[in-house]
C-alpha cells in the first residue's frame, strides 16, 4: 500500500483549489483541515468546498480522475498521484430535514456562508483560502479555537437533532484537543443523550475506539459520564459512573479512572477492558457479561476474545508468583499475553500493589521459547502406543504429565511414560472404588 506524503497531499489540495479557480469557481479548504492548521497540527487529509456543481467538478478534473460516490450530496472525489491521495470536493449546500437523526433527506446547493452554518461545530465550520492565505469565518470558529472551546453552530439542540452522532463527536473533540465543552452544547447533550440509541452500534464503537486509544482517554470517559452518554453506551456502568456533572468520590469509578490513566499507549481492547472491569468482576459471570457487552457494541470477534482474555486472567497475573507455574504458564503462552501483562501492570499501579508480580511475568515472557513453552513430552498417541486403555482419563493424564514437565519433575519421554502409567493405574483404582 502506497503511503501518503503529507506535503504532497497538501500540494495537491492547493492544485485542486487553483484549478477550480481558473475555471471561474470559488474554492476553499474546508472543515477539519482548516481547524488542524490553526492548531498547528498536520491535517490527515484535505477537503475542498466550492460553488461548482458536481457535474462541473467532474468536467474540470475529468471523469477518469473523479469518483461520484457522494454526488447526490454534492460530493465528488478527485484522485491525485498515489503519494498525494485524494481530495473530497463538495458543493456548498444547505441540508433539508434529518428524518433518521443521522443523514439529511436531501440537500440544496447554496453559498459558502449557508454551508458553514449547516456544519456541526464552530471549529469545523471554517474555510481557508490557500491562494490568498486567509481564513473565511462565518461562525466565530477562530475565536473558539483561541478560547479552546467546542461549541455547536447555532442552536445545539438543532445540530443534535440533525445528527445524534454529533454528541459523541463533541466529547471526542473536546477530549482529544483538550478543549472545554461549551456549557449550552453540553447541556443539550445531557438532555438528548438518550437519543444516541438511533446511531448504529458500529459508529458508536468507532468513536469510542478513537477516544480510548488517545492519551486523553481519561478525560474523554469523564466527559462521557458528565454528558450522560456513558451509561447510554454502557448501561452496565449504572451505579459506577457519575450521572451528569456530579463528581462523587466513588471507589469503583475512581479506580476505573486511575487504571485508564496508568495505561501506556493501549489498544482499544486493553482500554475497553479497563473501562468495564468494575462491572464484570465476578469470575463466574465474566465471559457471558463480556460477550453480552461487546456483542451489543458490535466489536470484532478478535476484540471480544482479547477483552475476555484480559478480564479473565488479570487476577492470575497480579498474583503470579503465588499460583502454580503450570497454571500461569498456560496463560503466558497464549496470544495476547504481552497485552495482558501491560494491562495488569496498569491495574497494579493504579491500586498501589507494586510491580513485583508484573516483573515476575515479564521475566517469564523474556525466557527463550523452548524454556517458556517446551514441547510436550507426551501426546494421546504415545499413551495408545504404551498400551494405556483409552478413555476420558487421557486428558487428565496428559495434563498432569505436562504439569510435571513444567515443574521439572520429569524431563524425558521415558519418565513421562512412567508417570502416565502410574496415573493410569490410579485412575483405574479410583473407578473400581
C-alpha positions in Angstrom: 0.0 0.0 0.0 1.4 3.4 -1.0 2.0 5.8 1.9 0.6 9.3 1.6 3.2 12.0 1.9 1.7 14.9 3.8 3.5 17.6 1.9 2.4 16.1 -1.4 -1.2 15.8 -0.1 -1.1 19.5 0.8 0.3 20.5 -2.5 -2.3 18.5 -4.4 -5.1 20.1 -2.4 -3.8 23.5 -3.4 -3.7 22.4 -7.0 -7.4 21.4 -6.8 -8.3 24.8 -5.5 -6.2 26.5 -8.2 -7.8 24.5 -11.0 -11.4 25.3 -9.8 -10.4 29.0 -9.5 -9.1 29.0 -13.1 -12.4 27.5 -14.2 -14.2 30.5 -12.7 -15.4 28.9 -9.4 -15.0 29.7 -5.7 -13.0 27.1 -3.9 -11.6 26.9 -0.3 -10.2 24.3 2.1 -13.0 23.4 4.5 -13.6 21.8 7.9 -11.1 19.8 9.8 -8.0 20.6 7.8 -8.5 24.3 8.5 -9.0 23.6 12.2 -5.9 21.5 12.3 -3.8 24.1 10.5 -4.9 26.7 13.0 -4.0 24.4 15.8 -0.5 23.8 14.3 -1.4 20.1 13.6 -0.7 18.2 10.4 -4.1 17.7 8.7 -4.8 14.0 8.0 -6.5 15.0 4.7 -7.9 18.0 2.9 -11.5 18.8 1.9 -12.4 21.5 -0.6 -15.7 23.3 -0.7 -16.8 25.1 -3.9 -19.8 26.7 -5.6 -19.2 24.4 -8.6 -21.9 21.8 -9.2 -21.0 18.1 -9.0 -21.1 17.8 -12.8 -19.0 20.9 -13.2 -16.4 19.5 -10.8 -16.2 16.3 -12.9 -15.9 18.4 -16.0 -13.0 20.4 -14.6 -11.0 17.3 -13.5 -12.2 14.7 -16.0 -14.2 11.5 -15.3 -11.0 9.4 -15.1 -9.7 11.4 -12.1 -13.0 11.7 -10.3 -15.4 9.4 -8.4 -19.1 10.4 -8.0 -19.6 8.4 -4.8 -21.5 11.2 -3.0 -22.8 13.2 -5.9 -26.3 13.2 -4.6 -25.0 15.2 -1.6 -22.7 17.3 -3.8 -19.5 15.4 -3.0 -17.0 14.4 -5.7 -13.7 12.6 -5.0 -10.8 14.0 -7.0 -7.9 11.5 -7.4 -4.4 12.7 -7.1 -1.0 11.0 -7.5 -0.6 7.9 -5.4 1.6 9.6 -2.8 -0.8 12.6 -2.6 -4.0 10.6 -2.1 -7.4 12.1 -2.9 -9.4 15.3 -2.1 -13.1 15.4 -1.3 -14.6 18.3 -3.2 -18.1 19.3 -2.0 -20.5 21.8 -3.4 -21.7 24.5 -0.9 -25.0 23.2 0.4 -27.9 23.6 2.7 -29.4 20.5 4.3 -33.0 19.5 4.5 -34.6 17.7 7.4 -32.8 14.8 9.0 -35.6 12.2 9.4 -33.3 9.4 10.6 -31.3 11.6 13.0 -28.1 10.9 11.0 -28.4 12.0 7.4 -30.2 14.8 5.5 -33.2 13.7 3.5 -31.9 16.0 0.7 -29.6 18.9 0.0 -29.9 22.2 -1.7 -26.8 23.8 -3.2 -26.2 27.2 -1.7 -23.5 29.7 -0.7 -20.3 29.4 1.4 -22.0 31.1 4.4 -25.0 28.8 4.3 -22.6 25.8 4.0 -20.8 26.9 7.1 -24.0 27.4 9.1 -25.1 23.8 8.5 -21.9 22.2 9.9 -21.6 20.8 13.4 -19.2 22.8 15.5 -17.7 26.3 15.0 -14.1 24.9 15.0 -15.2 22.7 12.0 -17.1 25.5 10.2 -14.1 27.4 8.9 -12.9 27.9 5.3 -9.3 28.7 4.2 -8.1 30.3 1.0 -4.7 28.6 0.4 -4.0 31.0 -2.5 -4.6 34.3 -0.6 -3.7 32.6 2.7 -6.7 33.9 4.7 -9.4 32.3 6.8 -13.1 32.8 5.9 -15.0 32.6 9.2 -18.8 32.9 9.3 -19.3 31.2 12.7 -16.7 32.7 15.0 -14.7 29.5 14.9 -11.3 31.3 15.1 -12.3 32.8 18.4 -13.5 29.4 19.8 -10.1 28.0 18.8 -8.4 30.8 20.7 -10.7 30.1 23.6 -10.1 26.3 23.2 -13.8 25.7 23.1 -16.0 23.1 21.3 -19.3 24.9 20.6 -22.2 23.9 18.3 -23.0 26.2 15.4 -26.3 28.0 16.2 -28.8 26.1 18.3 -27.1 23.0 19.8 -30.5 21.2 20.0 -31.0 21.7 16.3 -27.5 20.4 15.5 -28.0 17.3 17.6 -31.5 16.7 16.2 -29.9 16.6 12.7 -27.2 14.1 13.6 -27.2 12.3 17.0 -23.6 11.2 16.5 -22.5 14.8 17.0 -23.0 14.3 20.7 -20.1 11.8 20.7 -18.1 13.9 18.3 -18.4 16.9 20.7 -17.0 14.8 23.6 -14.2 13.3 21.5 -13.1 16.6 20.1 -13.1 18.3 23.5 -11.1 15.5 25.0 -8.6 14.9 22.2 -7.9 18.7 21.6 -8.0 19.3 25.4 -10.7 21.9 24.8 -13.7 22.9 27.1 -17.1 21.8 26.0 -19.4 24.9 25.7 -22.0 25.0 28.5 -25.0 25.2 26.2 -23.7 22.5 24.0 -23.0 20.2 27.0 -26.5 20.9 28.4 -28.1 19.9 25.1 -26.1 16.7 25.0 -27.1 15.9 28.6 -30.8 16.4 27.7 -30.6 14.4 24.4 -28.1 11.7 25.4 -30.8 9.0 25.5 -31.4 9.6 21.7 -27.9 8.3 20.9 -29.5 4.9 20.5 -30.6 5.8 17.0 -27.0 5.7 15.9 -25.6 2.4 14.8 -23.5 0.4 17.3 -20.7 0.3 14.8 -20.5 4.1 14.6 -20.7 4.5 18.4 -17.9 2.0 18.8 -15.8 3.7 16.2 -16.0 6.9 18.2 -15.3 5.0 21.4 -12.2 3.5 19.8 -10.8 6.9 18.9 -11.4 8.2 22.5 -10.0 5.2 24.3 -6.7 4.8 22.4 -6.0 8.6 22.7 -3.7 9.8 25.6 -6.6 11.9 26.9 -8.8 8.8 27.3 -9.5 9.5 30.9 -10.8 13.0 30.2 -12.9 11.6 27.4 -14.5 9.0 29.7 -15.2 11.6 32.3 -16.9 13.9 29.7 -18.9 10.9 28.5 -20.1 10.4 32.1 -20.8 14.1 32.7 -22.8 14.3 29.4 -24.8 11.2 30.4 -23.6 9.4 27.3 -21.5 6.8 29.0 -24.4 4.9 30.6 -26.3 5.1 27.4 -23.4 3.3 25.7 -22.7 1.1 28.7 -25.7 0.7 30.9 -23.7 -1.8 32.9 -21.9 1.2 34.4 -25.0 2.5 36.1 -24.2 3.0 39.7 -20.4 3.2 39.0 -20.1 6.2 36.6 -21.4 9.5 37.8 -24.5 10.9 36.2 -24.3 14.4 34.8 -21.8 16.9 36.2 -21.6 15.3 39.6 -18.2 14.3 40.9 -18.7 11.6 43.5 -15.7 10.1 45.2 -16.9 6.6 44.5 -14.2 4.0 44.8 -15.1 1.9 41.7 -15.2 5.0 39.5 -12.0 6.4 40.9 -10.3 3.0 40.3 -11.6 3.0 36.7 -10.2 6.4 36.1 -6.8 5.6 37.7 -6.4 2.4 35.6 -7.2 4.4 32.4 -4.6 7.0 33.4 -2.0 4.3 34.0 -2.3 2.7 30.6 0.6 3.3 28.3 -0.4 3.5 24.6 -3.1 0.9 24.9 -5.0 -1.0 22.2 -8.8 -0.5 22.2 -9.2 -3.9 23.8 -6.9 -3.0 26.7 -8.6 0.4 27.3 -12.1 -1.1 27.0 -11.2 -3.8 29.5 -10.1 -1.1 31.9 -13.3 0.8 31.4 -15.7 -2.1 32.1 -13.6 -4.2 34.6 -15.6 -2.9 37.6 -18.9 -4.2 36.2 -17.8 -7.7 35.2 -15.8 -8.7 38.3 -17.5 -11.9 39.4 -15.4 -14.7 37.7 -18.3 -17.0 37.1 -20.2 -14.4 35.1 -17.2 -12.7 33.3 -17.3 -14.5 29.9 -21.0 -14.1 29.5 -21.0 -10.5 30.7 -18.2 -9.6 28.3 -19.9 -11.4 25.4 -23.1 -9.5 26.0 -21.5 -6.1 26.2 -19.2 -6.4 23.2 -21.9 -8.1 21.2 -24.2 -5.1 21.7 -21.4 -2.8 20.6 -20.5 -4.9 17.6 -16.8 -5.1 18.3 -14.8 -7.5 16.2 -14.6 -11.2 17.2 -10.9 -10.6 17.8 -11.6 -7.7 20.2 -14.1 -9.8 22.0 -11.6 -12.6 22.6 -8.9 -10.1 23.7 -11.2 -8.3 26.1 -12.4 -11.5 27.7 -8.9 -12.8 28.0 -7.7 -9.7 29.7 -10.6 -9.6 32.2 -10.4 -13.3 32.9 -6.7 -13.6 33.6 -5.9 -10.2 35.2 -6.1 -11.7 38.7 -3.6 -14.5 37.9 -1.0 -12.1 36.6 -1.4 -9.9 39.6 -0.7 -12.9 41.9 1.7 -14.7 39.5 4.3 -15.8 42.0 1.7 -17.3 44.3 0.0 -19.6 41.8 1.3 -22.9 40.4 3.7 -22.3 37.5 1.9 -24.7 35.1 -1.3 -22.7 35.6 0.5 -19.4 34.9 2.5 -20.9 32.1 -0.7 -21.8 30.2 -1.7 -18.2 30.4 1.6 -16.7 29.4 2.0 -18.8 26.2 -1.3 -17.6 24.8 -1.6 -15.0 22.2 -2.1 -11.6 23.9 0.0 -12.4 27.0 2.1 -9.3 26.5 -1.0 -7.1 26.4 -2.3 -8.9 29.4 0.8 -8.1 31.4 0.7 -4.5 30.3 -3.0 -4.2 31.3 -2.3 -5.9 34.6 0.6 -3.6 35.3 -1.8 -0.6 34.9 -4.2 -2.2 37.3 -1.5 -2.9 39.8 -0.1 0.6 39.5 -3.5 2.2 39.9 -4.3 0.1 43.0 -0.9 0.6 44.6 0.1 -3.0 44.5 3.7 -2.5 43.2 5.3 -4.2 40.3 6.7 -7.4 41.8 4.2 -9.8 40.2 4.3 -8.0 36.9 8.1 -8.1 36.8 7.8 -11.9 37.5 5.6 -12.3 34.5 7.8 -10.1 32.3 10.8 -12.2 33.3 9.0 -15.4 32.3 7.9 -13.9 29.0 11.6 -13.0 28.3 12.7 -16.6 28.5 13.6 -18.4 25.3 10.6 -20.1 23.7 11.8 -23.7 24.4 12.2 -22.8 28.1 8.9 -20.9 28.5 7.0 -23.4 26.4 8.9 -26.6 25.9 7.4 -29.2 23.5 5.2 -31.6 25.4 6.8 -34.9 26.2 3.7 -36.9 25.6 0.5 -36.9 23.4 -2.5 -39.1 23.2 -0.9 -41.3 20.5 2.0 -42.0 22.9 -0.4 -43.3 25.5 -2.0 -45.6 23.0 1.3 -47.0 21.9 2.2 -47.5 25.5 -0.9 -49.7 25.9 -2.8 -47.4 28.3 -6.6 -48.0 28.0 -8.2 -45.1 26.1 -10.9 -43.0 27.8 -11.7 -39.8 29.5 -8.7 -40.2 31.7 -6.4 -39.5 28.8 -6.9 -35.7 29.0 -6.3 -35.6 32.8 -3.2 -37.8 32.4 -1.7 -35.7 29.7 -2.3 -32.5 31.7 -0.8 -34.0 34.8 2.3 -35.1 32.9 2.6 -31.6 31.4 2.4 -30.1 34.8 5.2 -32.4 36.0 7.3 -31.4 33.0 6.8 -27.7 33.6 7.7 -28.2 37.2 10.8 -30.2 36.2 9.7 -33.3 37.9 10.0 -35.3 34.7 12.5 -34.4 31.9 12.5 -37.3 29.5 9.9 -39.1 27.5 10.5 -42.3 29.4 10.0 -40.5 32.8 6.8 -39.0 31.4 5.6 -42.5 30.3 6.4 -44.0 33.7 4.3 -41.2 35.4 1.5 -41.7 32.9 1.3 -45.4 33.7 1.2 -44.6 37.4 -1.6 -42.1 36.8 -3.5 -44.6 34.7 -3.4 -47.2 37.4 -4.6 -44.7 40.0 -7.4 -43.7 37.7 -8.5 -47.3 37.3 -8.3 -47.9 41.0 -10.5 -44.8 41.6 -13.1 -46.2 39.1 -13.2 -49.5 40.9 -13.6 -47.8 44.3 
